[in-house]
Amino acid sequence: MAYRRVVAKFGTSLLTGGSDRLDRNIMSSLVKQVAQLHKQGLEVIIVSSGSIASGKHELGLTKKVKGVPFKQVLASVGQHRLMSLYEQLFRKHNITVAQALLAKVDLFDRAGYLNARNTLLALLELKVICIVNENDVVAVDELHEAMFGDNDNLSAMVANLVDADLLMILTDTAGLYTADINLDPDARLISEVERIDSEIERLAAGTSSKLGTGGMVTKVEAARLATASGVTVVIADGREKDVILRLAKGEALGTRFLPTTSKLESRRRWMLSGLAIKGKLVVDSGAAVALKKQKRSLLAAGIKDVDGEFQRGDIVNIYDPDECRVGCGITNYSSADIKVIKGAHSEKITTLLGYDYGSEIVHRNNLVVLE
């Protein structure tokens, strides 16, 4: 397989087959493909639209719905029906699913970002397929402004959040064309984009989608966001036979947007730059070896000293007893908390603080160690 961790985004127009309701046959096919990847050892997260379309059908509405509050009502009616269908379909493959409803503000907040990242990575470790959707009931911007997209930008954020290798944005069109295929019979599919420039943006602006809140513009915006963090992005027709399996193998389908940097380099540059460093942890020699040689998480028992004031979700430098920098990471606890629990065994954290955010002070997934 060319990729190991994949985010697959299913748009409303794909899930409904262009109709006014979720298409069980289409969803069954998509789920079957995801299940095959899952059984082959790949890690997959789904970002799924469709809650508003599901709610609209459930309530028997045929006219175009206007007004953000009423669309939020439809999302509320339709979301659990959408999840129920996913659960039924994945159960046939003996796969457990989970739901995560996110608003973009959740990921802008540092604690929210950390919580979401830790939860999604833990679900991947447990071999659970997580179905992510925009929290439409509270996310006004998503529903009110088309530029925020039909979960397109959210899928890019999720891909960045979990360090995905590939983001598949599956829709009802084969990808980005040189012109609007509905108007120009000579329009050609653009198979690969090395860099998103003004010309690519212009081409994206010339297309539209009937059911989704976003068209090609938001998909290209999502591609820009994800490729900047080292994620490969493909916009492709989700109705294509075995499209998910073929894309996961690296087959050339749809429009592929190449990463503008490597995932590791992007993350290392951000974390090691020092621009976001809020504090410092000094660890004992045993912890330093565990971090550098054994790729372990940093536990409270290994911490000797804390310097600076920082909050949960901030980036901190990590030093060994000789004041040599080991690396840096995103902390699960504030400086005040760590001063209380440093040197203590993990099972004593709740007793000392009255609460806990897990046994790891810095989880290995949120750690960059210097070579």
C-alpha positions as a Markdown table, in Angstrom:
| # | Residue | x | y | z |
|---|---|---|---|---|
| 1 | Met | 0.0 | 0.0 | 0.0 |
| 2 | Ala | 1.2 | 3.5 | -0.8 |
| 3 | Tyr | -0.4 | 5.0 | 2.3 |
| 4 | Arg | -1.0 | 3.9 | 5.9 |
| 5 | Arg | -3.2 | 6.5 | 7.4 |
| 6 | Val | -6.1 | 7.9 | 5.3 |
| 7 | Val | -8.9 | 10.4 | 5.8 |
| 8 | Ala | -11.8 | 9.9 | 3.4 |
| 9 | Lys | -14.3 | 12.7 | 3.0 |
| 10 | Phe | -17.7 | 11.8 | 1.6 |
| 11 | Gly | -19.8 | 14.7 | 0.2 |
| 12 | Thr | -23.5 | 15.1 | 0.3 |
| 13 | Ser | -23.9 | 14.9 | -3.5 |
| 14 | Leu | -22.0 | 11.5 | -3.4 |
| 15 | Leu | -23.9 | 10.0 | -0.4 |
| 16 | Thr | -27.3 | 10.9 | -1.9 |
| 17 | Gly | -26.4 | 9.9 | -5.5 |
| 18 | Gly | -27.9 | 13.3 | -6.5 |
| 19 | Ser | -31.3 | 12.5 | -5.0 |
| 20 | Asp | -33.0 | 14.0 | -2.0 |
| 21 | Arg | -32.0 | 11.2 | 0.4 |
| 22 | Leu | -29.1 | 9.1 | 1.5 |
| 23 | Asp | -28.4 | 6.3 | -0.9 |
| 24 | Arg | -27.9 | 3.0 | 1.0 |
| 25 | Asn | -26.3 | 1.2 | -1.9 |
| 26 | Ile | -23.7 | 3.9 | -2.5 |
| 27 | Met | -22.9 | 4.1 | 1.2 |
| 28 | Ser | -22.7 | 0.3 | 1.4 |
| 29 | Ser | -20.1 | 0.3 | -1.4 |
| 30 | Leu | -18.0 | 3.0 | 0.3 |
| 31 | Val | -18.2 | 1.2 | 3.6 |
| 32 | Lys | -17.2 | -2.1 | 2.1 |
| 33 | Gln | -14.1 | -0.4 | 0.6 |
| 34 | Val | -13.1 | 1.2 | 3.9 |
| 35 | Ala | -13.6 | -2.1 | 5.6 |
| 36 | Gln | -11.2 | -3.8 | 3.2 |
| 37 | Leu | -8.6 | -1.2 | 3.9 |
| 38 | His | -9.2 | -1.6 | 7.6 |
| 39 | Lys | -8.7 | -5.4 | 7.4 |
| 40 | Gln | -5.5 | -4.8 | 5.4 |
| 41 | Gly | -4.1 | -2.8 | 8.4 |
| 42 | Leu | -4.6 | 0.7 | 7.1 |
| 43 | Glu | -5.9 | 3.4 | 9.5 |
| 44 | Val | -9.0 | 5.2 | 8.2 |
| 45 | Ile | -11.0 | 8.2 | 9.4 |
| 46 | Ile | -14.2 | 9.2 | 7.6 |
| 47 | Val | -15.4 | 12.8 | 7.4 |
| 48 | Ser | -19.0 | 12.5 | 6.4 |
| 49 | Ser | -21.6 | 15.1 | 5.2 |
| 50 | Gly | -25.2 | 14.1 | 4.8 |
| 51 | Ser | -26.9 | 15.0 | 8.1 |
| 52 | Ile | -29.0 | 17.9 | 6.7 |
| 53 | Ala | -30.0 | 15.9 | 3.6 |
| 54 | Ser | -31.0 | 13.0 | 5.9 |
| 55 | Gly | -33.0 | 15.4 | 8.2 |
| 56 | Lys | -34.7 | 17.0 | 5.2 |
| 57 | His | -35.8 | 13.6 | 3.9 |
| 58 | Glu | -37.0 | 12.4 | 7.3 |
| 59 | Leu | -39.2 | 15.4 | 7.6 |
| 60 | Gly | -40.6 | 15.1 | 4.1 |
| 61 | Leu | -39.3 | 18.4 | 2.9 |
| 62 | Thr | -38.9 | 18.9 | -0.8 |
| 63 | Lys | -38.3 | 22.7 | -1.2 |
| 64 | Lys | -34.9 | 24.3 | -0.7 |
| 65 | Val | -34.4 | 25.2 | 2.9 |
| 66 | Lys | -33.4 | 28.7 | 3.8 |
| 67 | Gly | -32.2 | 30.1 | 7.1 |
| 68 | Val | -29.4 | 28.9 | 9.3 |
| 69 | Pro | -31.6 | 27.9 | 12.4 |
| 70 | Phe | -33.8 | 25.6 | 10.3 |
| 71 | Lys | -30.8 | 24.0 | 8.7 |
| 72 | Gln | -29.5 | 23.3 | 12.2 |
| 73 | Val | -32.8 | 21.7 | 13.0 |
| 74 | Leu | -32.4 | 19.4 | 10.0 |
| 75 | Ala | -28.9 | 18.5 | 11.0 |
| 76 | Ser | -30.1 | 17.6 | 14.5 |
| 77 | Val | -32.8 | 15.4 | 13.0 |
| 78 | Gly | -30.5 | 13.8 | 10.4 |
| 79 | Gln | -27.2 | 13.3 | 12.2 |
| 80 | His | -28.2 | 10.3 | 14.3 |
| 81 | Arg | -29.9 | 8.7 | 11.3 |
| 82 | Leu | -26.7 | 9.1 | 9.3 |
| 83 | Met | -24.7 | 7.5 | 12.1 |
| 84 | Ser | -27.2 | 4.7 | 12.5 |
| 85 | Leu | -26.8 | 3.8 | 8.9 |
| 86 | Tyr | -23.0 | 3.8 | 9.1 |
| 87 | Glu | -23.2 | 1.6 | 12.2 |
| 88 | Gln | -25.5 | -0.9 | 10.4 |
| 89 | Leu | -23.2 | -1.0 | 7.4 |
| 90 | Phe | -20.0 | -1.4 | 9.3 |
| 91 | Arg | -21.5 | -4.0 | 11.6 |
| 92 | Lys | -21.7 | -6.3 | 8.6 |
| 93 | His | -17.9 | -6.2 | 8.5 |
| 94 | Asn | -17.5 | -6.6 | 12.3 |
| 95 | Ile | -16.1 | -3.1 | 12.6 |
| 96 | Thr | -16.9 | -0.8 | 15.5 |
| 97 | Val | -17.6 | 2.8 | 14.7 |
| 98 | Ala | -17.4 | 6.0 | 16.7 |
| 99 | Gln | -18.8 | 9.5 | 16.2 |
| 100 | Ala | -17.0 | 12.8 | 16.6 |
| 101 | Leu | -18.8 | 16.1 | 16.0 |
| 102 | Leu | -16.4 | 19.0 | 15.6 |
| 103 | Ala | -16.7 | 22.7 | 15.1 |
| 104 | Lys | -13.8 | 24.5 | 13.7 |
| 105 | Val | -13.4 | 26.6 | 16.8 |
| 106 | Asp | -12.7 | 23.3 | 18.7 |
| 107 | Leu | -9.5 | 22.9 | 16.7 |
| 108 | Phe | -8.5 | 26.6 | 17.0 |
| 109 | Asp | -8.6 | 26.3 | 20.8 |
| 110 | Arg | -5.3 | 24.6 | 22.0 |
| 111 | Ala | -7.0 | 22.4 | 24.6 |
| 112 | Gly | -9.7 | 21.4 | 22.1 |
| 113 | Tyr | -7.0 | 20.7 | 19.5 |
| 114 | Leu | -5.2 | 18.4 | 21.9 |
| 115 | Asn | -8.3 | 16.6 | 23.1 |
| 116 | Ala | -9.5 | 16.0 | 19.5 |
| 117 | Arg | -6.1 | 14.8 | 18.4 |
| 118 | Asn | -5.6 | 12.5 | 21.3 |
| 119 | Thr | -9.1 | 11.0 | 21.0 |
| 120 | Leu | -8.8 | 10.4 | 17.2 |
| 121 | Leu | -5.4 | 8.8 | 17.6 |
| 122 | Ala | -6.6 | 6.6 | 20.4 |
| 123 | Leu | -9.5 | 5.4 | 18.3 |
| 124 | Leu | -7.1 | 4.5 | 15.5 |
| 125 | Glu | -5.0 | 2.5 | 17.9 |
| 126 | Leu | -8.1 | 0.7 | 19.0 |
| 127 | Lys | -9.0 | -0.1 | 15.3 |
| 128 | Val | -12.2 | 1.9 | 15.6 |
| 129 | Ile | -13.5 | 3.7 | 12.5 |
| 130 | Cys | -14.4 | 7.2 | 13.5 |
| 131 | Ile | -17.1 | 9.1 | 11.6 |
| 132 | Val | -16.4 | 12.9 | 11.9 |
| 133 | Asn | -18.9 | 15.5 | 11.0 |
| 134 | Glu | -19.2 | 19.3 | 11.4 |
| 135 | Asn | -21.2 | 20.1 | 14.5 |
| 136 | Asp | -23.9 | 21.7 | 12.4 |
| 137 | Val | -26.2 | 22.3 | 15.3 |
| 138 | Val | -23.8 | 25.0 | 16.7 |
| 139 | Ala | -21.5 | 25.8 | 13.8 |
| 140 | Val | -23.2 | 28.8 | 12.2 |
| 141 | Asp | -20.3 | 29.7 | 9.9 |
| 142 | Glu | -20.4 | 26.2 | 8.2 |
| 143 | Leu | -24.0 | 26.6 | 7.3 |
| 144 | His | -24.2 | 30.3 | 6.6 |
| 145 | Glu | -21.1 | 30.9 | 4.4 |
| 146 | Ala | -20.5 | 28.6 | 1.5 |
| 147 | Met | -16.8 | 29.4 | 1.6 |
| 148 | Phe | -16.4 | 27.3 | 4.7 |
| 149 | Gly | -17.4 | 24.3 | 2.6 |
| 150 | Asp | -19.4 | 21.1 | 2.9 |
| 151 | Asn | -16.9 | 19.6 | 5.4 |
| 152 | Asp | -14.1 | 20.1 | 3.0 |
| 153 | Asn | -12.0 | 22.3 | 5.2 |
| 154 | Leu | -12.9 | 20.2 | 8.2 |
| 155 | Ser | -11.5 | 17.1 | 6.5 |
| 156 | Ala | -8.2 | 18.9 | 5.8 |
| 157 | Met | -8.1 | 19.9 | 9.5 |
| 158 | Val | -8.7 | 16.3 | 10.5 |
| 159 | Ala | -6.0 | 15.1 | 8.1 |
| 160 | Asn | -3.6 | 17.6 | 9.7 |
| 161 | Leu | -4.7 | 16.7 | 13.2 |
| 162 | Val | -3.8 | 13.0 | 12.9 |
| 163 | Asp | -0.8 | 13.4 | 10.5 |
| 164 | Ala | -2.6 | 11.5 | 7.7 |
| 165 | Asp | -0.7 | 10.4 | 4.6 |
| 166 | Leu | -3.7 | 10.9 | 2.2 |
| 167 | Leu | -6.9 | 12.9 | 2.2 |
| 168 | Met | -9.5 | 11.6 | -0.3 |
| 169 | Ile | -12.2 | 14.2 | -1.1 |
| 170 | Leu | -14.8 | 12.1 | -2.8 |
| 171 | Thr | -17.6 | 13.8 | -4.6 |
| 172 | Asp | -19.8 | 13.5 | -7.7 |
| 173 | Thr | -17.2 | 14.8 | -10.2 |
| 174 | Ala | -13.9 | 13.3 | -11.4 |
| 175 | Gly | -11.8 | 16.2 | -10.1 |
| 176 | Leu | -10.7 | 19.6 | -11.2 |
| 177 | Tyr | -11.1 | 20.4 | -14.9 |
| 178 | Thr | -9.6 | 23.0 | -17.2 |
| 179 | Ala | -13.2 | 24.4 | -17.5 |
| 180 | Asp | -16.7 | 23.8 | -16.3 |
| 181 | Ile | -17.6 | 20.4 | -17.8 |
| 182 | Asn | -21.3 | 21.3 | -17.8 |
| 183 | Leu | -20.6 | 24.2 | -20.2 |
| 184 | Asp | -17.5 | 23.3 | -22.1 |
| 185 | Pro | -17.3 | 19.9 | -23.9 |
| 186 | Asp | -13.5 | 20.4 | -24.4 |
| 187 | Ala | -12.8 | 20.6 | -20.7 |
| 188 | Arg | -10.0 | 18.3 | -19.6 |
| 189 | Leu | -9.3 | 16.7 | -16.2 |
| 190 | Ile | -6.2 | 18.0 | -14.5 |
| 191 | Ser | -4.5 | 14.9 | -13.1 |
| 192 | Glu | -1.9 | 16.5 | -10.9 |
| 193 | Val | -1.3 | 19.9 | -9.2 |
| 194 | Glu | 2.1 | 20.7 | -7.9 |
| 195 | Arg | 1.2 | 24.1 | -6.5 |
| 196 | Ile | -2.1 | 25.8 | -5.9 |
| 197 | Asp | -1.8 | 29.2 | -7.7 |
| 198 | Ser | -4.2 | 31.9 | -8.9 |
| 199 | Glu | -4.9 | 29.9 | -12.1 |
| 200 | Ile | -5.9 | 26.8 | -10.1 |
| 201 | Glu | -8.1 | 29.0 | -7.9 |
| 202 | Arg | -9.7 | 30.5 | -11.0 |
| 203 | Leu | -10.5 | 27.1 | -12.4 |
| 204 | Ala | -12.0 | 26.0 | -9.1 |
| 205 | Ala | -14.3 | 29.1 | -9.0 |
| 206 | Gly | -15.8 | 28.0 | -12.3 |
| 207 | Thr | -17.6 | 24.9 | -10.9 |
| 208 | Ser | -20.4 | 24.4 | -8.4 |
| 209 | Ser | -22.3 | 21.7 | -6.5 |
| 210 | Lys | -26.0 | 21.4 | -6.2 |
| 211 | Leu | -26.4 | 19.7 | -2.8 |
| 212 | Gly | -23.3 | 20.5 | -0.8 |
| 213 | Thr | -22.7 | 23.8 | 0.8 |
| 214 | Gly | -19.4 | 24.1 | -1.0 |
| 215 | Gly | -18.2 | 23.5 | -4.5 |
| 216 | Met | -14.7 | 23.0 | -6.0 |
| 217 | Val | -13.5 | 26.3 | -4.4 |
| 218 | Thr | -13.7 | 24.8 | -0.9 |
| 219 | Lys | -12.1 | 21.6 | -2.1 |
| 220 | Val | -9.1 | 23.4 | -3.4 |
| 221 | Glu | -9.0 | 25.5 | -0.2 |
| 222 | Ala | -8.9 | 22.2 | 1.7 |
| 223 | Ala | -6.2 | 20.9 | -0.5 |
| 224 | Arg | -4.1 | 24.0 | 0.1 |
| 225 | Leu | -4.5 | 23.5 | 3.9 |
| 226 | Ala | -3.6 | 19.8 | 3.9 |
| 227 | Thr | -0.7 | 19.9 | 1.4 |
| 228 | Ala | 0.9 | 22.7 | 3.4 |
| 229 | Ser | 1.2 | 20.1 | 6.2 |
| 230 | Gly | 2.6 | 17.3 | 4.1 |
| 231 | Val | -0.6 | 15.5 | 3.2 |
| 232 | Thr | -1.3 | 14.3 | -0.3 |
| 233 | Val | -4.9 | 15.2 | -1.4 |
| 234 | Val | -7.0 | 13.7 | -4.2 |
| 235 | Ile | -10.3 | 15.0 | -5.4 |
| 236 | Ala | -12.1 | 12.1 | -7.2 |
| 237 | Asp | -15.4 | 10.7 | -8.2 |
| 238 | Gly | -16.7 | 8.5 | -5.3 |
| 239 | Arg | -18.9 | 6.6 | -7.7 |
| 240 | Glu | -15.8 | 5.2 | -9.5 |
| 241 | Lys | -15.5 | 1.5 | -9.0 |
| 242 | Asp | -13.3 | 0.6 | -6.0 |
| 243 | Val | -12.1 | 4.2 | -5.9 |
| 244 | Ile | -11.0 | 4.1 | -2.3 |
| 245 | Leu | -9.0 | 0.9 | -2.7 |
| 246 | Arg | -7.4 | 2.2 | -5.9 |
| 247 | Leu | -6.5 | 5.6 | -4.4 |
| 248 | Ala | -5.0 | 3.9 | -1.3 |
| 249 | Lys | -2.7 | 1.9 | -3.6 |
| 250 | Gly | -1.6 | 5.1 | -5.3 |
| 251 | Glu | -3.4 | 4.7 | -8.5 |
| 252 | Ala | -3.8 | 7.9 | -10.6 |
| 253 | Leu | -7.4 | 8.8 | -10.3 |
| 254 | Gly | -9.1 | 12.3 | -10.1 |
| 255 | Thr | -6.9 | 15.3 | -9.4 |
| 256 | Arg | -3.9 | 14.7 | -7.1 |
| 257 | Phe | -2.5 | 17.7 | -5.1 |
| 258 | Leu | 1.1 | 17.1 | -4.1 |
| 259 | Pro | 2.4 | 18.0 | -0.6 |
| 260 | Thr | 4.4 | 21.2 | -0.5 |
| 261 | Thr | 6.5 | 19.8 | 2.4 |
| 262 | Ser | 6.9 | 16.5 | 4.2 |
| 263 | Lys | 4.6 | 15.7 | 7.2 |
| 264 | Leu | 7.6 | 15.2 | 9.5 |
| 265 | Glu | 9.4 | 18.3 | 8.3 |
| 266 | Ser | 6.2 | 20.5 | 8.6 |
| 267 | Arg | 5.5 | 19.3 | 12.1 |
| 268 | Arg | 9.2 | 19.5 | 13.2 |
| 269 | Arg | 9.6 | 23.0 | 11.8 |
| 270 | Trp | 6.5 | 24.1 | 13.7 |
| 271 | Met | 7.4 | 22.4 | 17.0 |
| 272 | Leu | 11.1 | 22.9 | 17.0 |
| 273 | Ser | 11.1 | 26.5 | 15.7 |
| 274 | Gly | 10.8 | 27.8 | 19.3 |
| 275 | Leu | 8.2 | 30.3 | 18.2 |
| 276 | Ala | 5.4 | 28.5 | 20.1 |
| 277 | Ile | 7.5 | 27.2 | 23.1 |
| 278 | Lys | 5.9 | 28.2 | 26.4 |
| 279 | Gly | 8.0 | 26.4 | 29.0 |
| 280 | Lys | 10.6 | 23.8 | 29.8 |
| 281 | Leu | 10.7 | 20.3 | 31.4 |
| 282 | Val | 13.8 | 18.7 | 32.8 |
| 283 | Val | 13.7 | 14.9 | 32.9 |
| 284 | Asp | 15.9 | 12.3 | 34.6 |
| 285 | Ser | 18.3 | 10.1 | 32.6 |
| 286 | Gly | 15.9 | 7.2 | 32.5 |
| 287 | Ala | 13.1 | 9.3 | 30.9 |
| 288 | Ala | 15.6 | 10.8 | 28.5 |
| 289 | Val | 16.6 | 7.3 | 27.2 |
| 290 | Ala | 12.9 | 6.2 | 27.1 |
| 291 | Leu | 12.1 | 9.2 | 24.9 |
| 292 | Lys | 15.1 | 9.0 | 22.6 |
| 293 | Lys | 15.8 | 5.3 | 22.3 |
| 294 | Gln | 12.5 | 3.6 | 23.0 |
| 295 | Lys | 10.1 | 6.2 | 21.5 |
| 296 | Arg | 8.0 | 6.3 | 24.8 |
| 297 | Ser | 5.7 | 8.9 | 26.1 |
| 298 | Leu | 6.9 | 11.2 | 28.9 |
| 299 | Leu | 5.4 | 10.3 | 32.3 |
| 300 | Ala | 5.2 | 12.4 | 35.5 |
| 301 | Ala | 7.6 | 10.0 | 37.2 |
| 302 | Gly | 10.4 | 11.0 | 34.9 |
| 303 | Ile | 10.1 | 14.8 | 35.4 |
| 304 | Lys | 12.6 | 16.5 | 37.7 |
| 305 | Asp | 11.9 | 20.2 | 37.2 |
| 306 | Val | 9.5 | 22.6 | 35.6 |
| 307 | Asp | 10.4 | 26.1 | 34.2 |
| 308 | Gly | 8.0 | 28.7 | 33.0 |
| 309 | Glu | 4.2 | 29.1 | 33.1 |
| 310 | Phe | 2.2 | 27.2 | 30.5 |
| 311 | Gln | -1.2 | 25.7 | 30.0 |
| 312 | Arg | -2.4 | 22.3 | 28.8 |
| 313 | Gly | -2.0 | 22.1 | 25.1 |
| 314 | Asp | 1.1 | 24.4 | 25.0 |
| 315 | Ile | 4.4 | 23.3 | 23.5 |
| 316 | Val | 7.3 | 22.8 | 25.9 |
| 317 | Asn | 11.0 | 22.0 | 25.5 |
| 318 | Ile | 12.3 | 18.9 | 27.1 |
| 319 | Tyr | 15.9 | 18.7 | 28.5 |
| 320 | Asp | 17.9 | 15.9 | 30.1 |
| 321 | Pro | 19.8 | 16.2 | 33.4 |
| 322 | Asp | 22.8 | 17.7 | 31.6 |
| 323 | Glu | 20.7 | 20.5 | 30.1 |
| 324 | Cys | 20.9 | 18.9 | 26.6 |
| 325 | Arg | 17.7 | 19.4 | 24.6 |
| 326 | Val | 16.0 | 16.1 | 24.0 |
| 327 | Gly | 13.1 | 17.6 | 22.0 |
| 328 | Cys | 9.8 | 19.2 | 22.5 |
| 329 | Gly | 6.1 | 18.3 | 22.7 |
| 330 | Ile | 2.5 | 19.3 | 23.4 |
| 331 | Thr | 1.8 | 19.0 | 27.1 |
| 332 | Asn | -1.3 | 17.4 | 28.5 |
| 333 | Tyr | -0.9 | 19.3 | 31.8 |
| 334 | Ser | -0.2 | 22.9 | 32.8 |
| 335 | Ser | 3.0 | 24.0 | 34.6 |
| 336 | Ala | 1.0 | 24.3 | 37.9 |
| 337 | Asp | -0.2 | 20.7 | 37.6 |
| 338 | Ile | 3.2 | 19.3 | 36.7 |
| 339 | Lys | 4.8 | 21.0 | 39.7 |
| 340 | Val | 2.4 | 19.0 | 41.8 |
| 341 | Ile | 2.7 | 15.6 | 40.1 |
| 342 | Lys | 6.4 | 15.6 | 38.9 |
| 343 | Gly | 8.2 | 12.5 | 40.1 |
| 344 | Ala | 4.9 | 10.7 | 41.0 |
| 345 | His | 3.7 | 7.5 | 39.5 |
| 346 | Ser | 0.8 | 7.8 | 37.0 |
| 347 | Glu | -1.8 | 6.2 | 39.3 |
| 348 | Lys | -1.3 | 8.9 | 41.8 |
| 349 | Ile | -2.2 | 11.8 | 39.5 |
| 350 | Thr | -5.9 | 11.8 | 40.3 |
| 351 | Thr | -5.2 | 11.7 | 44.1 |
| 352 | Leu | -2.7 | 14.6 | 43.8 |
| 353 | Leu | -4.8 | 16.8 | 41.4 |
| 354 | Gly | -8.3 | 15.6 | 42.0 |
| 355 | Tyr | -8.6 | 14.9 | 38.2 |
| 356 | Asp | -6.4 | 13.6 | 35.4 |
| 357 | Tyr | -6.0 | 14.0 | 31.6 |
| 358 | Gly | -4.3 | 10.6 | 31.2 |
| 359 | Ser | -1.0 | 9.1 | 32.4 |
| 360 | Glu | 1.2 | 10.9 | 29.8 |
| 361 | Ile | 2.5 | 14.3 | 30.4 |
| 362 | Val | 3.5 | 14.4 | 26.7 |
| 363 | His | 2.2 | 11.6 | 24.6 |
| 364 | Arg | 4.6 | 10.1 | 22.0 |
| 365 | Asn | 2.2 | 11.2 | 19.2 |
| 366 | Asn | 2.7 | 14.8 | 20.3 |
| 367 | Leu | 6.5 | 14.6 | 20.7 |
| 368 | Val | 9.4 | 15.5 | 18.4 |
| 369 | Val | 12.7 | 14.1 | 19.5 |
| 370 | Leu | 16.0 | 15.5 | 18.2 |
| 371 | Glu | 18.2 | 13.1 | 16.4 |
